[in-house]
Amino acid sequence: MKILVTGGLGFIGSHTVVELVNAGYDPIIVDDLSNSNIKILDQLTKIIGYTPAFYELDLCDEQAVKEFAANETDVKGIIHFAASKAVGESVKLPLKYYRNNFFSLVNVLNAYEGKSINFVFSSSCTIYGQPDKLPVTEDAPVKPAQSPYGNTKQVAEEILKDVIASGSNNKIISLRYFNPVGAHESALIGELPLGIPQNLVPFITQTAIGKREKLMVWGGNYNTPDGSCIRDYIHVVDLARAHVAALKLMEKSTFKGIDFFNIGTGKGSSVLEVIRAFENTTGVKLNYEIAAPREGDIEQVWGDVTKSAEKLNWKARLDLSTMMSSAWDWENYITQNPL
């Protein structure tokens, strides 16, 4: 079964390609390489034993997407990762986020309109804003977004609900990710930020190996036990497997319409706890400093993952120490073998 993976050379996309192959699917990768590296295709080849189909394509180009879909007519499922994803950057460059995240989604949906597609959407826990109650469930009220990035995910889910309400014969699952970290056990793929990392763990590993002078902890006076932000960190391989579980669920005749799932561990960890976990796992001490909070950041959020366990038949298996050790193995690999 052919599965289109947009943004398939990115961090989560590349790991999902591996899990799709492991589950017997035939992934087709589309990526514009704006926030990824073509050499990841070679890395995937080493892991899965063959080179998956790849198209360099800007999904914001409506005509190009239509031409692609006209050639790839036997796609049965789409996993849509392609989007700009940094909260802080979205505050500074909102129009970039609205263009990339909306145009790409609408163009892909339009190109395959009229076909029966199982569609997995890459959503985010940022759609919840700062929840009134933790852990947050899928039924929690959606609050005003605290960043343009979060707003694009909220509006995208509204678009998908409207598509189903219009009578579409697609099936849709929106996976609301918490914070993916770590790397594949082979250390051949992992998070590969361009320039200064926007996420915590690659900044930790780059600081530990000497690529960065100091790690900044954004905010030390939040209303949390140690004053730093709390997030639900999930291993990227567990997250990748959730996409396979979503496809499997939609293949059942009993699944109709659209559904939403939290994808996390169900446990929150503070930034300082993650730092300590890295130090304890690797034996490397980090040079870090508490700095002012970043605009758009949420104080604390972690998810109730009961629904994912019961309906999606999925749960996270890899712990925080495994997340840190695999991320460190990947950092060492790319330092010795630059891509």
BAFIMAR-639045 format. One record per residue (C-alpha): x, y, z. Coordinates in pm, whole numbers, plus 50000, padded with zeros to 5 digits. Example, Ala and Ser with C-alpha at 12.3 -4.5 7.8 and 13.67 -1.06 7.14 Angstrom:
2
SITE; 51230; 49550; 50780
SITE; 51367; 49894; 50714
//
This chain:
339
SITE; 50000; 50000; 50000
SITE; 50148; 50333; 49892
SITE; 50160; 50604; 50158
SITE; 50254; 50962; 50069
SITE; 50475; 51115; 50339
SITE; 50502; 51492; 50303
SITE; 50805; 51637; 50477
SITE; 50938; 51282; 50480
SITE; 51306; 51377; 50510
SITE; 51245; 51580; 50825
SITE; 51295; 51465; 51183
SITE; 50961; 51295; 51246
SITE; 50896; 51217; 50880
SITE; 51217; 51019; 50831
SITE; 51156; 50806; 51140
SITE; 50800; 50744; 51024
SITE; 50925; 50627; 50683
SITE; 51129; 50360; 50864
SITE; 50829; 50245; 51070
SITE; 50606; 50238; 50763
SITE; 50851; 50006; 50587
SITE; 50876; 49791; 50901
SITE; 50495; 49759; 50893
SITE; 50487; 49658; 50525
SITE; 50385; 49989; 50365
SITE; 50545; 50152; 50059
SITE; 50629; 50515; 50148
SITE; 50661; 50790; 49887
SITE; 50849; 51090; 50019
SITE; 50780; 51450; 49919
SITE; 50997; 51726; 50065
SITE; 51104; 52071; 49948
SITE; 51430; 52045; 50150
SITE; 51370; 52387; 50308
SITE; 51421; 52244; 50656
SITE; 51577; 51906; 50579
SITE; 51877; 51748; 50414
SITE; 51877; 51536; 50097
SITE; 52147; 51317; 50250
SITE; 51886; 51180; 50491
SITE; 51761; 50982; 50190
SITE; 52094; 50796; 50187
SITE; 52065; 50739; 50561
SITE; 51718; 50592; 50518
SITE; 51854; 50363; 50247
SITE; 52108; 50227; 50495
SITE; 51836; 50152; 50749
SITE; 51560; 50005; 50531
SITE; 51778; 49841; 50265
SITE; 51650; 50028; 49959
SITE; 51602; 50387; 49842
SITE; 51240; 50496; 49885
SITE; 51067; 50699; 49614
SITE; 51146; 51068; 49658
SITE; 51016; 51386; 49495
SITE; 51156; 51732; 49564
SITE; 50841; 51941; 49561
SITE; 50709; 52263; 49714
SITE; 50359; 52178; 49833
SITE; 50267; 52547; 49827
SITE; 50291; 52525; 49446
SITE; 49934; 52424; 49359
SITE; 50000; 52325; 48999
SITE; 50304; 52116; 49089
SITE; 50104; 51929; 49354
SITE; 49824; 51859; 49105
SITE; 50076; 51721; 48854
SITE; 50232; 51501; 49122
SITE; 49893; 51361; 49222
SITE; 49807; 51295; 48858
SITE; 50117; 51073; 48834
SITE; 50081; 50906; 49174
SITE; 49721; 50795; 49150
SITE; 49741; 50480; 49361
SITE; 49824; 50654; 49689
SITE; 49598; 50508; 49959
SITE; 49717; 50710; 50256
SITE; 49879; 51045; 50327
SITE; 50079; 51145; 50633
SITE; 50110; 51521; 50623
SITE; 50414; 51651; 50812
SITE; 50519; 51932; 50579
SITE; 50493; 52258; 50774
SITE; 50698; 52526; 50944
SITE; 50719; 52431; 51310
SITE; 50911; 52667; 51543
SITE; 50697; 52855; 51797
SITE; 50944; 53139; 51846
SITE; 51005; 53190; 51475
SITE; 50632; 53195; 51407
SITE; 50593; 53495; 51638
SITE; 50851; 53683; 51431
SITE; 50743; 53554; 51089
SITE; 50369; 53488; 51107
SITE; 50303; 53522; 50733
SITE; 50560; 53253; 50655
SITE; 50373; 53017; 50886
SITE; 50028; 53096; 50752
SITE; 50147; 53052; 50394
SITE; 50343; 52731; 50441
SITE; 50110; 52554; 50681
SITE; 49779; 52637; 50512
SITE; 49871; 52633; 50143
SITE; 50047; 52297; 50166
SITE; 49754; 52134; 50347
SITE; 49486; 52272; 50115
SITE; 49684; 52188; 49801
SITE; 49736; 51826; 49906
SITE; 49369; 51783; 49999
SITE; 49258; 51940; 49670
SITE; 49493; 51727; 49462
SITE; 49344; 51403; 49598
SITE; 48984; 51524; 49623
SITE; 48734; 51258; 49527
SITE; 48958; 50967; 49619
SITE; 48924; 50759; 49935
SITE; 49232; 50858; 50130
SITE; 49334; 50772; 50486
SITE; 49483; 51103; 50599
SITE; 49703; 51146; 50906
SITE; 49759; 51506; 51010
SITE; 50062; 51620; 51207
SITE; 49904; 51835; 51477
SITE; 50037; 51960; 51808
SITE; 49958; 51997; 52177
SITE; 49998; 52372; 52119
SITE; 49635; 52371; 52003
SITE; 49534; 52349; 52371
SITE; 49713; 52671; 52473
SITE; 49761; 52671; 52850
SITE; 49503; 52413; 52965
SITE; 49283; 52471; 53271
SITE; 49333; 52111; 53378
SITE; 49626; 51871; 53347
SITE; 49673; 51620; 53202
SITE; 49485; 51762; 52906
SITE; 49238; 51537; 52723
SITE; 49131; 51550; 52360
SITE; 48799; 51697; 52473
SITE; 48957; 51999; 52644
SITE; 48839; 52335; 52514
SITE; 49066; 52484; 52251
SITE; 49184; 52821; 52379
SITE; 49320; 53113; 52177
SITE; 49659; 53012; 52041
SITE; 49965; 53165; 52203
SITE; 50163; 53169; 51876
SITE; 50097; 53181; 51502
SITE; 50232; 52824; 51481
SITE; 49973; 52706; 51733
SITE; 49705; 52895; 51546
SITE; 49791; 52720; 51219
SITE; 49737; 52383; 51387
SITE; 49405; 52493; 51537
SITE; 49276; 52626; 51204
SITE; 49408; 52323; 51014
SITE; 49203; 52095; 51238
SITE; 48897; 52311; 51166
SITE; 48968; 52276; 50793
SITE; 48986; 51898; 50827
SITE; 48660; 51886; 51024
SITE; 48493; 52094; 50753
SITE; 48622; 51858; 50484
SITE; 48458; 51563; 50658
SITE; 48138; 51761; 50723
SITE; 48117; 51837; 50350
SITE; 48063; 51466; 50277
SITE; 48419; 51369; 50186
SITE; 48482; 50994; 50177
SITE; 48827; 51045; 50329
SITE; 48910; 50922; 50675
SITE; 49118; 51156; 50889
SITE; 49313; 51123; 51213
SITE; 49483; 51423; 51368
SITE; 49770; 51332; 51600
SITE; 49836; 51598; 51862
SITE; 50205; 51554; 51936
SITE; 50370; 51654; 52254
SITE; 50751; 51705; 52238
SITE; 50935; 51456; 52015
SITE; 51302; 51396; 52098
SITE; 51566; 51126; 52058
SITE; 51684; 50942; 51748
SITE; 51672; 50604; 51573
SITE; 51864; 50328; 51753
SITE; 52100; 50301; 51454
SITE; 52207; 50666; 51509
SITE; 52174; 50708; 51131
SITE; 51883; 50953; 51151
SITE; 51779; 51206; 51413
SITE; 51692; 51570; 51463
SITE; 51898; 51783; 51225
SITE; 51825; 52152; 51287
SITE; 51947; 52406; 51036
SITE; 52139; 52681; 51216
SITE; 52061; 52748; 51581
SITE; 51831; 52478; 51721
SITE; 51479; 52589; 51812
SITE; 51416; 52282; 52029
SITE; 51563; 52186; 52365
SITE; 51731; 51850; 52308
SITE; 51944; 51934; 52001
SITE; 52058; 52245; 52186
SITE; 52153; 52023; 52480
SITE; 52351; 51781; 52263
SITE; 52520; 52058; 52063
SITE; 52623; 52230; 52386
SITE; 52750; 51904; 52531
SITE; 52967; 51832; 52229
SITE; 53101; 52187; 52205
SITE; 52910; 52325; 51908
SITE; 52732; 52575; 52137
SITE; 52893; 52767; 52419
SITE; 52598; 52765; 52653
SITE; 52243; 52629; 52684
SITE; 51977; 52888; 52767
SITE; 51687; 52773; 52983
SITE; 51402; 53003; 52884
SITE; 51230; 53094; 53210
SITE; 51314; 53000; 53567
SITE; 51020; 53148; 53758
SITE; 50724; 52961; 53619
SITE; 50471; 52813; 53861
SITE; 50632; 52469; 53844
SITE; 50831; 52271; 54105
SITE; 51170; 52391; 53979
SITE; 51059; 52708; 53797
SITE; 51124; 52579; 53442
SITE; 50865; 52488; 53177
SITE; 50712; 52142; 53184
SITE; 50647; 51940; 52869
SITE; 50560; 51582; 52778
SITE; 50869; 51452; 52595
SITE; 50818; 51151; 52369
SITE; 51072; 50941; 52180
SITE; 51046; 51009; 51807
SITE; 51034; 50635; 51729
SITE; 50729; 50595; 51955
SITE; 50575; 50894; 51779
SITE; 50652; 50744; 51437
SITE; 50479; 50420; 51538
SITE; 50167; 50618; 51629
SITE; 50129; 50713; 51262
SITE; 50132; 50348; 51163
SITE; 49872; 50279; 51432
SITE; 49657; 50561; 51288
SITE; 49668; 50407; 50941
SITE; 49578; 50066; 51081
SITE; 49278; 50211; 51263
SITE; 49149; 50389; 50952
SITE; 49179; 50067; 50750
SITE; 48901; 49921; 50964
SITE; 48552; 49954; 50818
SITE; 48423; 50067; 51158
SITE; 48625; 50391; 51145
SITE; 48439; 50684; 50994
SITE; 48502; 51055; 50959
SITE; 48766; 51222; 51176
SITE; 48919; 51166; 51518
SITE; 49187; 51326; 51736
SITE; 49452; 51167; 51958
SITE; 49709; 51290; 52207
SITE; 50050; 51138; 52135
SITE; 50278; 51159; 52437
SITE; 50389; 50963; 52740
SITE; 50125; 51107; 52973
SITE; 50396; 51244; 53201
SITE; 50543; 51593; 53222
SITE; 50914; 51666; 53267
SITE; 51062; 52008; 53333
SITE; 51346; 52154; 53128
SITE; 51579; 52117; 53425
SITE; 51471; 51753; 53469
SITE; 51558; 51685; 53106
SITE; 51899; 51845; 53158
SITE; 51961; 51626; 53462
SITE; 51845; 51317; 53270
SITE; 52094; 51395; 52995
SITE; 52378; 51448; 53242
SITE; 52294; 51129; 53433
SITE; 52259; 50919; 53118
SITE; 52570; 51040; 52935
SITE; 52796; 51153; 53220
SITE; 52843; 51487; 53044
SITE; 52791; 51807; 53245
SITE; 52613; 52093; 53070
SITE; 52690; 52463; 53080
SITE; 52348; 52630; 53107
SITE; 52195; 52956; 53221
SITE; 51845; 53060; 53322
SITE; 51717; 53332; 53087
SITE; 51396; 53533; 53040
SITE; 51091; 53341; 52913
SITE; 51029; 53331; 52538
SITE; 50721; 53489; 52389
SITE; 50465; 53227; 52289
SITE; 50584; 52957; 52528
SITE; 50329; 52775; 52744
SITE; 50410; 52719; 53112
SITE; 50324; 52352; 53137
SITE; 50138; 52092; 52939
SITE; 50123; 51716; 52924
SITE; 49858; 51488; 52788
SITE; 49611; 51226; 52896
SITE; 49686; 50941; 52655
SITE; 49409; 50704; 52765
SITE; 49219; 50744; 52438
SITE; 49529; 50660; 52233
SITE; 49584; 50344; 52434
SITE; 49222; 50231; 52406
SITE; 49118; 50332; 52052
SITE; 49450; 50365; 51869
SITE; 49600; 50061; 52043
SITE; 49920; 50257; 52094
SITE; 50131; 50374; 52384
SITE; 50481; 50514; 52430
SITE; 50741; 50255; 52531
SITE; 51075; 50439; 52543
SITE; 51177; 50636; 52853
SITE; 51354; 50969; 52905
SITE; 51698; 50812; 52950
SITE; 51659; 50630; 52615
SITE; 51555; 50959; 52455
SITE; 51869; 51128; 52587
SITE; 52112; 50846; 52506
SITE; 51983; 50807; 52149
SITE; 51999; 51183; 52090
SITE; 52357; 51183; 52219
SITE; 52452; 50888; 51994
SITE; 52309; 51079; 51696
SITE; 52497; 51398; 51788
SITE; 52821; 51204; 51806
SITE; 52746; 51036; 51472
SITE; 52683; 51357; 51279
SITE; 52984; 51524; 51440
SITE; 53206; 51244; 51310
SITE; 53011; 51201; 50983
SITE; 52880; 51546; 50881
SITE; 52586; 51533; 50644
//
